[in-house]
Amino acid sequence: MKRLYFFTSILFVSAIILMAGWLPVSAENIQQIAVSSDEPNSGFSVFLPALVNGTSSAEKNPPAETDPFDLFVNSVTNGVSDQLVGVYVEDVLAMPVVQQPAGNAGYISSAPNTITQFAAATNFGTTGLLAHNTHAGAKFYDLEIGQEVDIILGDGSTKAYRIESIRQFQALEPTSPYSDFIDLETNERLTATQLFYQVYTGEHHLTFQTCLEKDGNYSWGRTFVIATPIY
């Protein structure tokens, strides 16, 4: 039990602090992942078919699927069936998901509109999605209870979830990896490890995590948006 406590504590406090917008991208403990110019994005273009000899080019060449969700799925698939590659919430976000480098549980991508999967959560049977609130995490504040969330795997298959709760916490020492937290709804005080167990363990679920900004302090607190599977 001591080894488990130490393991989860170190992984969680690393990730929860490195979420903060104040952390420089060039910090020594952050590994950089190059993002190619053709990285999938959440924008979609619509093209009108041109007429060719009285017949639309669309009739001669049937158009690819133009549904935004299908376009997004096609843009992120990579053939790896067990890898999470994208997250979609209708009218809110459509973002690719990257993995943390091995051994770097605090890594969070600084690429625009990109979410990072939290490896430590996977070890407990849940799915954690991390983003800086100065980057992709800003869109997490548009998530609402009742919304459907679709995750996309590398083979193009999808899984549906529904947002059930949104929890927010104040970090008593925002820049400390040993900070305790105050639940803003119940005023309960929690250690980082206790907070980890509340949002990342139990029955399988999806947890979005980003920092909570207040009075210009981008690491003042933490926000967790929790969604459960739709069967």
Secondary structure, DSSP 8 states (H G I E B T S, - for coil): -HHHHHHHHHHHHHHHHHTSTTS-TT-TT-------TT---S--------EETTEEHHHHS------HHHHHHHHH--S-TTSEEEEEETTTEEEEEEE--TT-TT----STT-EEEEHHHHTTT-EEEE--TTTGGGGGGG--TT-EEEEEETTS-EEEEEEEEEEEEEESSTT-TT--EEETTT--EE-HHHHHHHHHSSSS-EEEEEEEEETTEEEEEEEEEEEEE--
